[in-house]
Amino acid sequence: MRSVESTRPATLSAYASKSFSGVVKEGKEISLGFKTPGQITKILVKEGDRVEEGQLLATLDDADYKLGVEAIEIQYDQLKKEVDRMKLLYENNSISGNDYDKATSGLAQVAVQLQSNRNKLDYTRLYAPASGYIQSVNFETAEMVDAGTPVFTLLDTRQMEVTVDIPASLHTQQNRINSITCHSVLSPEKKMPMHLVSIAPKADGNQLYKMTLEFDKKPGQEITPGMNVEVELRLRHRTSSQAYTLPLHCIFNHEGQNCVWVINNDSTVSRHIVSLDGTDEEGRAIVVDGLSGDEQIVNAGVNALRDNEKVRIIEPVSPTNVGGLL
């Protein structure tokens, strides 16, 4: 009579978890410059400052721009009065329609010039287009700048990203991702939900694929660009029915079919055909058909047994009785 070790099928959890290290990145980097040339009069932020959307960052000397607005305003007011007088004359048929049209067209052209000069005056103030951090300040007060020259570099933190390198085995199973969370290594208890943005279609030199994730909600100040974080992926198992797991050495092949030895009540063994669906995250075989879950399965020496052979079950050694001396 052969002596065998036994085990029982473990119920397969509906989900499996996998953890990866990731790096937080800013959503984008923005170069900020004035829309008009001039001399810088004030720089109101410094490198590393946190700024909010709409915050004033710098100003240009606006004296000449104000004079340009005042000059056009005087011209506009004068023309408007003339057009108002001509309108009365036109209504009384004292002037032709052609003369009145020329006057109103001239007024419209001056109105456009006035708005253009007002815009240039507004352009002497540079505001933050988004909330974020000032990464660099490229000029000093009193320096001259051209239109469009980058004065600041802003890290836009409205939507930060996390990049993770994943193996090919997970790349092929991306449709099984059920949920994604992220936590700082400094605050492991605070898990923040995320969603998948993209997975690179091509692997790098280490056969890893770059996964890009975004936060569902804007994270607090404890999450900053460049920080290392832990990303946890929750994956659905491939099978939707009840499944079980067994150590791989419980499985053997008989006539091209996967089988296990089930120990009967009379201490004999019976060969049962099972259907497998890969392995779980711990490397155990996933059995999707052929077991009810309450069987006692031979755990070792499966290739030496025959159908209906009588066996003696070896009780597992207690962890506190190393060597079986007690």
JOZIWO-V135869 format. One record per helix or strand. SS is the DSSP state (helix for helix, strand for strand). FROM is the first residue (numbers start at 1). TO is the last residue. If there is no record, write none. Layout:
# JOZIWO-V135869
SS;FROM;TO  SS;FROM;TO
This chain:
# JOZIWO-V135869
strand;2;4  strand;6;8  strand;10;11  strand;15;25  strand;28;32  strand;38;43  strand;50;51  strand;56;60  helix;63;91  helix;97;122  strand;125;127  strand;132;137  strand;144;145  strand;152;156  strand;161;167  helix;168;171  helix;174;176  strand;177;184  strand;192;199  strand;208;215  strand;228;236  strand;244;246  helix;248;250  strand;252;254  strand;257;263  strand;268;273  strand;275;279  strand;285;289  strand;296;298  helix;302;304  strand;310;313
